[in-house]
């Protein structure tokens, strides 16, 4: 069973997509878990049509595997997709953070400090989902500072598998501390107007996914699929 609860404030398909996607990204639904259109539709008291459309959309993102006459299952994390999306993200965000550092204002400084406060509070409260949102919000804001807000939408469209790795990594307190150090380094460089240092700090931060994969590949082997020696960006 998917265990999905919806607020019913938006069209059923939109809410269901967001809810299932979050459960997959956060690991609440794990690779190999079976999920049924009929069961989800029955749980929610809706027809199978919107459920089927959501399943197809998640399958297109590589989050579900639909096997005709067999069933539908949560996909493992596909390492090639992780590396490809990291390449896209690094290419775009390292460029935009340079621009952000050249355009930063006092208002930006206050907002960026707010993101650090929110992240610190989420860690203190053990709120991993809250930390994840605050992390993404910070990156979104930095891209907006560069005057390229549409870039984040492009990144969002390719980073589903990468997000699964990111969320798994948050289960380690030591790793959370390291991420916070990296965030502080990025923001300090941006607010100092140092484009070179901001780009370098962002690159270190985004490439840390490789260390995450190496660590998780030993402790969470069932989550991954694909060769771990693929060419890195």
N, C-alpha and C positions, 0 to 999 in steps of 0.2 A: 504494500500500500504506500502511496506517496506521502500521506500525512499532511496534505496541503490545506491551509485555511485561507480563505479569501475575504477581503473587506466588502466586496461587492460594490465598490464605489466607481469602478471603471468597467468597460466591456470585459466579459468573462475571459475572452481569449488573451487580452493584454495582461490581466491580473494573473491568470494561470501561467502564462509564459514566464513572467517575472518571478513568480513563486517557485516554480519548478527549477528554473535556471539558478536561482539563489541556492536552493537545496543541493543542486549538483555541484556548484562552485565551492560551496562551503564543506562538502563532504558528508552532509547529512544523508544524501543518497550516494552510495559508493559504487565503484566500478563492479559490474557483474550483477548488481541488484536488478531484479525484474520489476517492470512497471507496466501496468495494463490500462489501455484506453477505457475499457469497460469499468474497471474498478474506480478509476479516477472520476469518470462521468457519474457513476453511482454515488461516490462520496460527496460530490458537489451537487448532485441532483440536476444535472444538465445533460443535453444531448451529446452524442459522441462526436459530432461535427467539429465544434471548437477545440475539443481535446485532440482530435486527429490532426488538425491544423497546427496546434502547438507542438505536438510530437514531431511532425515533419520539420518544423522550423528548428527545433533543438537538434534533430538529426543532421540537418544541413550545417549546423555549427560544430558537429562532431561530438556532441554531448550525449546523444542517444544512438543506439544501434537497433534498427528495426529489421528483424529477420523474419521474412514471410513464412507463415505456417509454424513458426517456432515461438516468437515472442519479441518483446522490446526490452532492452537492457541498457543500463547506464554504461557509457563507454569509458574505457581507461583513458588516462591522460596521454595524448599523442605527442611524443617528444619532438617530432619534426614540426608540428604545429606550434609548440612552445617556442622552439628556436626561431621559426619564421616570424612569429608575432613579436618576439623580443627584438629581432633585427629591425622590424618596422618601427617599433616603439623607440628604440635607441636612436635610430636615424632621425626621426622626427623630433623627439623631445630634446635631444642634445642641441639641435638647431634652434628650437624655440626658446630654450632656457637662456641661450646667449642673447636673444633679442629681449627677453624679459628683463635680464640684468641691465640692459641698456635703457630700459624704459620705466624702471621701478620708481615708485613715488612713496610718500609718507603713508598714504592710505593703503598702499600695497603692503608696506611693512607691518601695519597693524593687523591686516587680514592674514598674512602669512604666520604671524606670531599666534593668532587665534587657532590656526590649524595645528600648530605644535601643541598648544594647550589642550585642544580636543583629543589629540592622539595620546598625549600623556595621561589624560583622565581616563580614556578608554582602556589603556594598559592597566592602570591602577584598579579599575573596576572589573577587569577580566572580560571586557566587552570586545571580543575579536571582530565581530561584525561591524561594530561602531568604529573600531580602528581602521578596518578595511575601507569603510566609506569615507572617513576623514582623510585617509591616504589618497584615495582617488580624487577627492574634492581638492586637495592641495595641488595635485598634478594638473587637474582641470583648470584651476585658477592660474597657475604658472603659464599654461598655454594661452589662456585668455589675456594675460599681461602682454604676451607677444603679439596680440592682435590677430590670432589665428584660432578662434574658438572651434571652428569646424574640424580642426585637426584631431581634437579629442574624440569626436564622433567616429572618425576614420579609425583611430586606435581601438576604440571600443568594439568596433566591428570585427576585429581580428584577434582579440586577446583573451577569448574565453578559456582556452587551455592554459594559457599563462596565468590567468587569475586562479585557476585551481591549484597550481603550484604555489602561488603567493599565499593563498589562504592556508594551505597545509603548513607552510613555513611559520605561520604566526603562532602555532601551537608551542613553539620553543620560546621561553622567556629570554634566553640569551640572544636569539635571533631578533626578537622585537627590539631589544636594546641596541643592537647593531643597526637596524633599520632607522631607529630614531636618531642615532649619531649621523647617519647619512643624510637624513632629512635636514637636520640642523646645519650640516655643512653646505648643502645645496642652498638653503635659504640665506645663510650668512654670506655666501658668495654673491648671490643675486642682489641682496640689499647693499652690498659693498660696491655694486656695479662692476664686478670683476667677471667679465664674460668668459675668459679662459678658465678660471677656477670653477665657475658655475657649470660649464660644460664638462669639465673633468669630474666634478663631484657627481653630476647626473649620470655620467657613463659608468662610474664605479657602482653607483646605486643600482642601475638597471642590469648591469652584468652580474650582480650578485646572485641572480637566478641560477647561474651555472653551479655555484657552490651549493645552493639549495637543492638542486636536482641530485648532485652527488651524495648529499647527506640523506635525502629522502629516499633515494633509490635503495638504500640499505635498510631503512626502517619501514618503508611503505611500498614495498615492491609491487603489491597487487594493484596499486593505483596507476602504474606506468605501462606504456607499450611503446616499443621502438628502440633503436640502438642509441646508446648513451654517448657514442663517439662521433655523432654527426658533426659536420663542420659548423663551428660557432661563428657568429658575426664578427 
